[in-house]
Amino acid sequence: SVEAFAQATSAFNEIYSRYARWLLAYLVSRVRRSELEDVAQVVWQRVWERVGVGFHGGKFQVWLFFIARNYLIDLSRRRQPERLG
């Protein structure tokens, strides 16, 4: 429903305002400056998609960094050239 979406959006905005700087601080030493905003955006998109089923309480920041770390691993795998046999 529209009301449920509005509530979810409001809750997500609160999470974002609390943790956006923490995520950028985590990413700044791990990605190129030119990619920082794009990577952060993808991480937040993944958080939005998974928070209802993936976060089971505890420290949200730890879960957020887990999502970010996994995305960075995915990125590094895509960038590595395929090895020839």
N, C-alpha and C positions, 0 to 999 in steps of 0.2 A: 504494500500500500504506500501511498504518498507520505503518510505520516511516519511509517516505519523507516522509509528512506531518509526523511528529514532528520529523524532521531539518530540514525546511523551516521549520517553526514556530520551532524553536530558533534557526536562522540569522536568521530575520526578527526575532525578539526581540532578538538581538544588534545587528542593524542599527538597530532602533528605539531601543535604549538609547544607542547612540552618537550618533544624529542627531536625535532628537526635539526637543531644545532648540534645535539649529540651525534646524530647520524653523520652530519657533514664532518665533524671532528674525527669520527671513525674512518670515513672514506678519504679524507684529504691526504693521508700518507700512503694510500693504497691505489689510487687512480690518478691519471693525469688531470691537471687542473682543467683542461679543455673538456674533459668528460665528466667532471664532478657533478654538475647539475643534472645531466642526463642519467647518470647512474643512480643518483639519489631519487630521481623521479620514478625510475623503474622499481627501485626498492619500495617506495611508498605505494606504488600500484600493486605490488605483490602483497604488501601488508594489507591493503584494502580487500584484496581478493581472499586472503587467508585468515584474517583475524578472527572471524566467526567460528572457524573450524580448527585452526592451528594453534591459537593461543589459549592455554588452559590454566591461566593464572600464573602467579609468580612475578618475577621482575620482567616488565615489558621490555625494558632496554636490552636485556640479554636476548630475548626472542627477536627483537628488531635487528640486533647485530648478527644473529644467526641467519636471518633472512638475507642480510647484506653480504655476509661471508659466502653463503651458498651462491648468490648471484655473481659475486666476483670470481668464484671458482668456475662457474659456467662460462663467464666471459673469457677467462684465461684458456679454457679448453678450446673455445671457438677460435681463438687467435693463434694457437700453436699449429704450425704447419703439419700436415699429415706426413707421417714417417713412411718412407718407402722400404719395402722388404728386401 
